[in-house]
Every structure is written in C-alpha cells, then in structure tokens.
Amino acid sequence: MSSVVTHSKGFGIAQDRPERVDVRRRRAGVNARQLTQGCLVPVLTQPQESRMPEPTSPTPPPERLSLRWALIFLAAVVAGLLAGLLTYAQSRNWPASILAALGASGAALVSLPLLL
C-alpha cells in the first residue's frame, strides 16, 4: 500500500497564491501541474511495491518405512514373541521370558539387516 501525503482536508488543493503553492509543493513533493489544475488529486510521494509473499512449497511427506525394514522389524517381533513364550512355557518365570524376548529381538535386529 502506498503512502499518501495529504493537505489540510485530505487532498492536494491548488491555491491562488503562488508563494504558498511553492511552499506546499516542496513540502509534499507535489508537481506544479497537480497544483495549478485546481482539481482534487491524492498526492503520492513514495511508491512502494505491494507484492504478495511468494508461496512456499509444501513440505514433502516423511519417507515411509521401506519393505526391507518392515520385514526386519516384523521378524524381530516374531523372534522375541517366540523366544519369550517358549521360555515362559518351560520355566513359568516371567522375568526370564522377558529377558529372552529382548535378547532374541535384539539379535534379530542386528543380524537380519546383514542377511537381507
């Protein structure tokens, strides 16, 4: 939006007295043609660019889990469940079954990426 410099009633109004016209012209940055025509003209002093902000590109969606890693994680979960359930079925000791499940799933996560 450009700024508008106005006189007493909001517009650049031509005056019959030349000494006052010169003073107002210097103050407001108005050219002589606007003041001598006697019409009501808004006075623009500094044109400013009114540009819309450039639209930003949307953020790309996060990468999905690849099929290889999905298979590795699924195999680690299955190995942990299998080791934990078998350990619990044999000893009826739940801390040992949790430890066996964590060990089996950790071993699967370490070894399966090398194999697949």
DSSP file (Angstrom, degrees, kcal/mol; ACC not computed):
  #  RESIDUE AA STRUCTURE BP1 BP2  ACC     N-H-->O    O-->H-N    N-H-->O    O-->H-N    TCO  KAPPA ALPHA  PHI   PSI    X-CA   Y-CA   Z-CA
    1    1 A M              0   0    0      0, 0.0     2,-0.2     0, 0.0    48,-0.1   0.000 360.0 360.0 360.0 131.1    0.0    0.0    0.0
    2    2 A S        -     0   0    0      1,-0.1     2,-0.3    46,-0.1    47,-0.0  -0.563 360.0-116.0 -87.0 149.0    1.5    3.3   -1.0
    3    3 A S        -     0   0    0     43,-0.7    42,-0.9    -2,-0.2     2,-0.5  -0.637  24.7-151.2 -85.1 139.9    1.6    6.2    1.5
    4    4 A V  E     -A   44   0A   0     -2,-0.3     2,-0.6    40,-0.2    40,-0.2  -0.947   1.5-155.5-115.4 124.1   -0.4    9.3    0.6
    5    5 A V  E     -A   43   0A   0     38,-2.0    38,-0.6    -2,-0.5     2,-0.3  -0.874  23.5-175.5 -96.8 125.1    0.6   12.7    1.8
    6    6 A T        -     0   0    0     -2,-0.6     6,-0.1     1,-0.1     5,-0.1  -0.760  19.7-127.5-121.4 165.0   -2.4   15.0    2.0
    7    7 A H    >   -     0   0    0     -2,-0.3     3,-1.4     4,-0.2    -1,-0.1  -0.004  61.0 -53.6 -92.7-156.2   -3.0   18.6    2.8
    8    8 A S  T 3  S+     0   0    0      1,-0.3     4,-0.1     2,-0.1    -2,-0.0   0.818 136.7  28.9 -57.9 -39.7   -5.5   20.1    5.2
    9    9 A K  T 3  S-     0   0    0      2,-0.4    -1,-0.3     4,-0.0     3,-0.1   0.193 123.7 -87.9-110.6  17.5   -8.6   18.3    4.0
   10   10 A G  S <  S+     0   0    0     -3,-1.4     2,-0.3     1,-0.2    -2,-0.1   0.389 100.4  75.1 100.8  -4.8   -7.0   15.1    2.6
   11   11 A F  S    S-     0   0    0     31,-0.1     2,-0.9    -5,-0.1    -2,-0.4  -0.950  85.3-103.5-138.1 158.3   -6.3   16.2   -0.9
   12   12 A G  B     -B   41   0B   0     29,-1.7    29,-0.9    -2,-0.3     2,-0.4  -0.729  45.4-169.3 -80.7 106.9   -3.7   18.4   -2.7
   13   13 A I        -     0   0    0     -2,-0.9     2,-0.2    27,-0.1    27,-0.1  -0.837  20.8-120.4-105.4 133.4   -5.8   21.5   -3.5
   14   14 A A        -     0   0    0     -2,-0.4     2,-0.3    25,-0.2    22,-0.1  -0.457  27.5-153.5 -71.6 141.1   -4.5   24.2   -5.8
   15   15 A Q        -     0   0    0     -2,-0.2     6,-0.1     2,-0.1    23,-0.1  -0.825  18.1-136.7-114.3 153.8   -4.1   27.7   -4.2
   16   16 A D  S    S+     0   0    0     -2,-0.3    -1,-0.1     4,-0.0    -2,-0.0   0.712  85.9  83.6 -81.4 -20.8   -4.2   31.1   -6.0
   17   17 A R     >  -     0   0    0      1,-0.2     4,-1.6     2,-0.0     3,-0.4  -0.754  66.6-158.1 -87.5 115.6   -1.3   32.4   -4.1
   18   18 A P  H  > S+     0   0    0      0, 0.0     4,-2.2     0, 0.0     5,-0.2   0.824  88.4  58.8 -65.1 -32.5    2.0   31.3   -5.8
   19   19 A E  H  > S+     0   0    0      1,-0.2     4,-1.5     2,-0.2     5,-0.1   0.884 109.7  43.9 -65.9 -35.3    4.2   31.7   -2.7
   20   20 A R  H  > S+     0   0    0     -3,-0.4     4,-2.5     2,-0.2     5,-0.2   0.831 109.8  57.0 -75.6 -31.2    2.1   29.2   -0.8
   21   21 A V  H  X S+     0   0    0     -4,-1.6     4,-2.5     1,-0.2    -2,-0.2   0.918 107.1  48.4 -64.2 -42.9    1.9   26.9   -3.8
   22   22 A D  H  X S+     0   0    0     -4,-2.2     4,-2.2     2,-0.2    -1,-0.2   0.906 111.8  49.1 -64.9 -41.1    5.7   26.7   -3.9
   23   23 A V  H  X S+     0   0    0     -4,-1.5     4,-2.1     1,-0.2    -2,-0.2   0.934 114.7  44.3 -65.2 -45.2    6.0   26.0   -0.1
   24   24 A R  H  X S+     0   0    0     -4,-2.5     4,-2.7     1,-0.2     6,-0.3   0.881 110.9  54.7 -67.6 -36.7    3.4   23.3   -0.3
   25   25 A R  H  X>S+     0   0    0     -4,-2.5     4,-1.5    -5,-0.2     5,-1.1   0.917 110.2  46.0 -64.2 -41.4    4.9   21.8   -3.4
   26   26 A R  H  <5S+     0   0    0     -4,-2.2    -1,-0.2     2,-0.2    -2,-0.2   0.898 115.9  46.1 -67.8 -39.5    8.3   21.5   -1.7
   27   27 A R  H  <5S+     0   0    0     -4,-2.1    -2,-0.2     1,-0.2    -1,-0.2   0.936 121.6  33.3 -68.7 -46.8    6.9   20.0    1.5
   28   28 A A  H  <5S-     0   0    0     -4,-2.7    -1,-0.2    -5,-0.2    -2,-0.2   0.589 102.7-120.2 -91.6 -10.5    4.5   17.4    0.0
   29   29 A G  T  <5 +     0   0    0     -4,-1.5     2,-0.3    -5,-0.3    -3,-0.2   0.855  58.2 155.0  74.9  34.6    6.6   16.5   -3.1
   30   30 A V      < -     0   0    0     -5,-1.1    -1,-0.2    -6,-0.3     2,-0.1  -0.722  40.8-124.8 -97.5 144.2    3.8   17.6   -5.5
   31   31 A N     >  -     0   0    0     -2,-0.3     4,-1.1     1,-0.1     3,-0.4  -0.472  23.9-112.6 -84.5 164.1    4.4   18.7   -9.0
   32   32 A A  H  > S+     0   0    0      1,-0.2     4,-2.2     2,-0.2     5,-0.2   0.812 111.7  61.2 -67.1 -32.2    3.3   22.1  -10.3
   33   33 A R  H  > S+     0   0    0      1,-0.2     4,-1.3     2,-0.2    -1,-0.2   0.891 101.9  51.9 -64.3 -39.9    0.7   20.6  -12.7
   34   34 A Q  H  4 S+     0   0    0     -3,-0.4     5,-0.5     1,-0.2     4,-0.4   0.873 114.0  44.0 -64.4 -36.1   -1.3   18.9   -9.9
   35   35 A L  H  < S+     0   0    0     -4,-1.1     3,-0.4     1,-0.2    -2,-0.2   0.833 113.3  48.5 -79.8 -32.3   -1.5   22.2   -8.0
   36   36 A T  H  < S+     0   0    0     -4,-2.2    -1,-0.2     1,-0.2    -2,-0.2   0.666  98.0  67.5 -85.6 -15.7   -2.3   24.5  -10.9
   37   37 A Q  S  < S-     0   0    0     -4,-1.3    -1,-0.2    -5,-0.2    -2,-0.1   0.765  94.7-137.1 -75.6 -23.0   -5.1   22.4  -12.4
   38   38 A G        +     0   0    0     -4,-0.4     2,-0.2    -3,-0.4    -3,-0.1   0.676  57.6 127.9  79.1  16.7   -7.3   23.1   -9.3
   39   39 A C        -     0   0    0     -5,-0.5     2,-0.8   -27,-0.0    -1,-0.3  -0.676  68.5-104.3-104.4 162.3   -8.5   19.5   -9.0
   40   40 A L        +     0   0    0     -2,-0.2   -27,-0.1   -27,-0.1    -5,-0.1  -0.757  50.0 166.6 -87.6 112.7   -8.5   17.3   -6.0
   41   41 A V  B     -B   12   0B   0    -29,-0.9   -29,-1.7    -2,-0.8     2,-0.1  -0.991  37.0-122.3-130.0 126.6   -5.7   14.8   -6.5
   42   42 A P        -     0   0    0      0, 0.0     2,-0.6     0, 0.0   -36,-0.1  -0.465  30.7-130.2 -64.8 141.8   -4.2   12.5   -3.9
   43   43 A V  E     -A    5   0A   0    -38,-0.6   -38,-2.0    -2,-0.1     2,-0.5  -0.850  19.0-163.7-102.3 119.0   -0.5   13.1   -3.6
   44   44 A L  E     +A    4   0A   0     -2,-0.6   -40,-0.2   -40,-0.2   -38,-0.0  -0.882  14.1 170.6-101.7 125.6    1.8   10.1   -3.8
   45   45 A T        +     0   0    0    -42,-0.9    -1,-0.2    -2,-0.5   -41,-0.1   0.879  68.0  21.9-101.1 -50.1    5.3   10.7   -2.5
   46   46 A Q  S    S-     0   0    0    -43,-0.5   -43,-0.7     2,-0.0     2,-0.3  -0.908  71.2-146.6-125.4 104.7    7.0    7.3   -2.3
   47   47 A P        -     0   0    0      0, 0.0     2,-0.4     0, 0.0   -45,-0.1  -0.522  19.3-162.7 -69.2 132.0    5.6    4.4   -4.4
   48   48 A Q        -     0   0    0     -2,-0.3     2,-0.3   -45,-0.0   -46,-0.1  -0.905  22.1-111.7-116.2 144.5    6.1    1.2   -2.5
   49   49 A E        -     0   0    0     -2,-0.4     2,-0.7     1,-0.1     0, 0.0  -0.568  22.5-161.1 -74.5 130.7    5.9   -2.2   -4.0
   50   50 A S        +     0   0    0     -2,-0.3     2,-0.4     2,-0.0    -1,-0.1  -0.752  25.8 165.3-112.3  84.2    2.9   -4.2   -2.9
   51   51 A R        -     0   0    0     -2,-0.7     3,-0.1     1,-0.0    -2,-0.0  -0.775  38.0-120.5-101.7 143.7    4.0   -7.7   -3.7
   52   52 A M        -     0   0    0     -2,-0.4     2,-0.1     1,-0.1    -2,-0.0  -0.546  41.3 -99.3 -73.1 144.6    2.3  -10.8   -2.5
   53   53 A P        -     0   0    0      0, 0.0    -1,-0.1     0, 0.0     3,-0.1  -0.426  44.6-103.3 -65.2 141.7    4.6  -13.0   -0.5
   54   54 A E        -     0   0    0      1,-0.1     2,-0.1    -2,-0.1    -3,-0.0  -0.442  38.3-112.8 -68.0 133.3    5.9  -15.9   -2.6
   55   55 A P        -     0   0    0      0, 0.0     2,-0.3     0, 0.0    -1,-0.1  -0.426  28.6-131.1 -68.4 139.2    4.1  -19.1   -1.8
   56   56 A T        -     0   0    0     -2,-0.1     3,-0.1     1,-0.1     0, 0.0  -0.635  24.1-106.9 -88.7 148.1    6.3  -21.7   -0.2
   57   57 A S        -     0   0    0     -2,-0.3    -1,-0.1     1,-0.1     0, 0.0  -0.480  42.8-100.9 -72.5 143.9    6.4  -25.2   -1.5
   58   58 A P        -     0   0    0      0, 0.0    -1,-0.1     0, 0.0     0, 0.0  -0.304  42.4 -99.1 -65.1 149.2    4.6  -27.7    0.8
   59   59 A T        -     0   0    0      1,-0.1    -3,-0.0    -3,-0.1     0, 0.0  -0.443  42.1-110.6 -68.4 138.1    6.9  -29.8    2.9
   60   60 A P        -     0   0    0      0, 0.0    -1,-0.1     0, 0.0     3,-0.1  -0.366  37.3-101.0 -68.1 148.7    7.4  -33.2    1.5
   61   61 A P        -     0   0    0      0, 0.0     3,-0.1     0, 0.0     0, 0.0  -0.360  46.9 -93.7 -67.2 150.9    5.8  -36.1    3.3
   62   62 A P        -     0   0    0      0, 0.0     2,-0.1     0, 0.0    -3,-0.0  -0.279  49.8 -92.8 -64.1 151.1    8.2  -38.1    5.5
   63   63 A E        -     0   0    0     -3,-0.1     2,-0.1     1,-0.1     3,-0.1  -0.370  41.7-126.1 -65.2 140.4    9.7  -41.1    4.0
   64   64 A R        -     0   0    0      1,-0.1     2,-0.3    -3,-0.1    -1,-0.1  -0.436  32.9 -89.0 -82.5 161.9    7.8  -44.3    4.6
   65   65 A L        -     0   0    0     -2,-0.1    -1,-0.1     1,-0.1     5,-0.0  -0.543  48.5-120.2 -70.8 129.0    9.4  -47.3    6.1
   66   66 A S     >  -     0   0    0     -2,-0.3     4,-2.2     1,-0.1     5,-0.2  -0.259  18.1-114.2 -69.9 160.6   10.8  -49.5    3.3
   67   67 A L  H  > S+     0   0    0      1,-0.2     4,-2.2     2,-0.2     5,-0.2   0.862 115.0  57.5 -63.3 -35.4    9.6  -53.0    2.8
   68   68 A R  H  > S+     0   0    0      1,-0.2     4,-2.0     2,-0.2    -1,-0.2   0.944 110.2  42.1 -60.5 -49.3   13.0  -54.4    3.8
   69   69 A W  H  > S+     0   0    0      2,-0.2     4,-2.6     1,-0.2     5,-0.2   0.844 111.2  55.7 -70.7 -32.8   13.0  -52.7    7.2
   70   70 A A  H  X S+     0   0    0     -4,-2.2     4,-2.2     2,-0.2    -1,-0.2   0.911 109.4  47.8 -62.4 -40.6    9.4  -53.6    7.8
   71   71 A L  H  X S+     0   0    0     -4,-2.2     4,-2.4     2,-0.2    -2,-0.2   0.893 111.1  50.8 -66.3 -40.0   10.3  -57.2    7.2
   72   72 A I  H  X S+     0   0    0     -4,-2.0     4,-2.1     2,-0.2    -2,-0.2   0.934 112.5  45.5 -63.3 -46.5   13.2  -56.9    9.6
   73   73 A F  H  X S+     0   0    0     -4,-2.6     4,-2.2     2,-0.2    -2,-0.2   0.894 112.7  50.9 -65.9 -39.2   11.1  -55.4   12.4
   74   74 A L  H  X S+     0   0    0     -4,-2.2     4,-2.4    -5,-0.2    -1,-0.2   0.920 110.6  48.6 -63.4 -42.6    8.4  -57.9   11.9
   75   75 A A  H  X S+     0   0    0     -4,-2.4     4,-2.5     1,-0.2    -1,-0.2   0.872 110.1  52.4 -65.1 -35.9   10.9  -60.8   12.1
   76   76 A A  H  X S+     0   0    0     -4,-2.1     4,-2.3     2,-0.2    -1,-0.2   0.895 110.4  47.8 -66.8 -39.5   12.4  -59.3   15.3
   77   77 A V  H  X S+     0   0    0     -4,-2.2     4,-2.7     2,-0.2     5,-0.2   0.922 113.1  47.9 -66.0 -43.5    9.0  -59.1   16.9
   78   78 A V  H  X S+     0   0    0     -4,-2.4     4,-2.6     2,-0.2    -2,-0.2   0.914 112.1  49.3 -63.8 -42.2    8.1  -62.6   15.9
   79   79 A A  H  X S+     0   0    0     -4,-2.5     4,-2.5     2,-0.2     5,-0.2   0.906 112.4  48.4 -63.9 -41.0   11.5  -63.9   17.2
   80   80 A G  H  X S+     0   0    0     -4,-2.3     4,-2.6     2,-0.2     5,-0.2   0.920 113.5  46.3 -65.1 -44.0   11.0  -62.0   20.5
   81   81 A L  H  X S+     0   0    0     -4,-2.7     4,-2.8     2,-0.2     5,-0.3   0.920 113.8  48.4 -64.0 -43.0    7.5  -63.4   21.0
   82   82 A L  H  X S+     0   0    0     -4,-2.6     4,-2.2    -5,-0.2     5,-0.2   0.936 114.8  44.0 -63.1 -47.0    8.5  -66.9   20.1
   83   83 A A  H  X S+     0   0    0     -4,-2.5     4,-2.1    -5,-0.2    -2,-0.2   0.907 116.3  47.7 -66.4 -41.0   11.6  -66.9   22.5
   84   84 A G  H  X S+     0   0    0     -4,-2.6     4,-2.3    -5,-0.2    -2,-0.2   0.916 113.7  46.0 -66.8 -43.0    9.6  -65.2   25.3
   85   85 A L  H  X S+     0   0    0     -4,-2.8     4,-2.5    -5,-0.2    -2,-0.2   0.898 113.7  48.4 -67.8 -40.0    6.6  -67.6   25.0
   86   86 A L  H  X S+     0   0    0     -4,-2.2     4,-1.6    -5,-0.3    -1,-0.2   0.897 112.7  48.7 -66.9 -38.3    8.8  -70.7   24.8
   87   87 A T  H  X S+     0   0    0     -4,-2.1     4,-2.5    -5,-0.2     5,-0.4   0.912 113.5  46.6 -67.4 -41.2   10.8  -69.6   27.8
   88   88 A Y  H  X S+     0   0    0     -4,-2.3     4,-2.0     1,-0.2    -2,-0.2   0.891 110.4  53.2 -67.5 -38.5    7.7  -68.8   29.8
   89   89 A A  H  < S+     0   0    0     -4,-2.5    -1,-0.2    -5,-0.2    -2,-0.2   0.855 115.2  41.1 -65.4 -32.5    6.1  -72.1   28.9
   90   90 A Q  H  < S+     0   0    0     -4,-1.6    -2,-0.2    -5,-0.2    -1,-0.2   0.921 132.4  16.6 -81.4 -45.4    9.1  -74.1   30.1
   91   91 A S  H  < S-     0   0    0     -4,-2.5    -3,-0.2    -5,-0.2    -2,-0.2   0.610  81.0-137.6-109.3 -13.0   10.0  -72.3   33.3
   92   92 A R     <  +     0   0    0     -4,-2.0     2,-0.6    -5,-0.4    -4,-0.2   0.808  62.7 131.6  54.7  31.5    6.9  -70.2   34.3
   93   93 A N     >  -     0   0    0     -6,-0.4     4,-1.7     1,-0.1    -1,-0.2  -0.931  41.5-168.4-114.2 105.4    9.4  -67.4   35.1
   94   94 A W  H  > S+     0   0    0     -2,-0.6     4,-2.2     1,-0.2     5,-0.2   0.854  83.7  55.2 -71.5 -34.1    8.2  -64.2   33.6
   95   95 A P  H  > S+     0   0    0      0, 0.0     4,-2.1     0, 0.0    -1,-0.2   0.907 110.3  48.1 -62.4 -37.2   11.4  -62.1   34.1
   96   96 A A  H  > S+     0   0    0      2,-0.2     4,-2.2     1,-0.2    -2,-0.2   0.868 110.2  51.7 -68.2 -35.3   13.4  -64.8   32.3
   97   97 A S  H  X S+     0   0    0     -4,-1.7     4,-2.2     2,-0.2    -1,-0.2   0.880 109.9  48.7 -70.0 -36.5   10.8  -64.8   29.5
   98   98 A I  H  X S+     0   0    0     -4,-2.2     4,-2.5     2,-0.2     5,-0.2   0.914 112.1  49.5 -67.1 -41.3   11.1  -61.0   29.1
   99   99 A L  H  X S+     0   0    0     -4,-2.1     4,-2.2     1,-0.2    -2,-0.2   0.896 111.8  48.1 -63.7 -40.2   14.9  -61.2   29.1
  100  100 A A  H  X S+     0   0    0     -4,-2.2     4,-2.3     2,-0.2    -1,-0.2   0.888 111.3  51.0 -67.2 -38.6   14.8  -64.0   26.5
  101  101 A A  H  X S+     0   0    0     -4,-2.2     4,-2.5     2,-0.2     5,-0.2   0.917 111.9  46.4 -64.8 -44.3   12.3  -62.0   24.3
  102  102 A L  H  X S+     0   0    0     -4,-2.5     4,-2.3     1,-0.2     5,-0.2   0.903 113.5  49.3 -65.6 -40.5   14.5  -58.9   24.4
  103  103 A G  H  X S+     0   0    0     -4,-2.2     4,-2.2    -5,-0.2    -2,-0.2   0.903 112.7  46.9 -65.2 -40.9   17.6  -60.9   23.6
  104  104 A A  H  X S+     0   0    0     -4,-2.3     4,-1.9     2,-0.2    -2,-0.2   0.909 114.1  46.3 -69.6 -41.5   16.0  -62.6   20.7
  105  105 A S  H  X S+     0   0    0     -4,-2.5     4,-2.2     2,-0.2    -2,-0.2   0.891 113.3  50.0 -69.5 -36.9   14.6  -59.5   19.2
  106  106 A G  H  X S+     0   0    0     -4,-2.3     4,-1.6    -5,-0.2    -2,-0.2   0.912 110.7  49.3 -64.8 -42.1   17.9  -57.6   19.6
  107  107 A A  H  X S+     0   0    0     -4,-2.2     4,-2.3     1,-0.2     5,-0.2   0.865 111.0  50.7 -64.8 -35.1   19.8  -60.4   18.0
  108  108 A A  H  X S+     0   0    0     -4,-1.9     4,-2.5     1,-0.2    -2,-0.2   0.896 108.6  51.2 -69.1 -39.3   17.3  -60.4   15.1
  109  109 A L  H  < S+     0   0    0     -4,-2.2    -1,-0.2     1,-0.2    -2,-0.2   0.822 114.9  43.7 -67.5 -29.7   17.6  -56.6   14.6
  110  110 A V  H  < S+     0   0    0     -4,-1.6     4,-0.4    -5,-0.2    -2,-0.2   0.894 122.5  34.5 -80.2 -41.4   21.4  -56.9   14.5
  111  111 A S  H >X S+     0   0    0     -4,-2.3     4,-1.2    -5,-0.2     3,-0.6   0.835 105.8  64.5 -88.8 -32.5   21.7  -60.0   12.2
  112  112 A L  H 3X S+     0   0    0     -4,-2.5     4,-2.7    -5,-0.2     3,-0.2   0.861  95.4  57.5 -66.5 -36.2   18.8  -59.6    9.8
  113  113 A P  H 34 S+     0   0    0      0, 0.0    -1,-0.2     0, 0.0    -2,-0.1   0.842 107.8  50.5 -61.7 -28.1   20.0  -56.4    8.1
  114  114 A L  H <4 S+     0   0    0     -3,-0.6    -2,-0.2    -4,-0.4    -3,-0.1   0.815 114.9  42.9 -75.4 -29.6   23.2  -58.2    7.2
  115  115 A L  H  <        0   0    0     -4,-1.2    -1,-0.2    -3,-0.2    -3,-0.1   0.820 360.0 360.0 -86.0 -32.4   21.2  -61.2    5.8
  116  116 A L     <        0   0    0     -4,-2.7    -2,-0.2   -48,-0.0    -1,-0.2   0.439 360.0 360.0 -99.7 360.0   18.5  -59.3    3.8
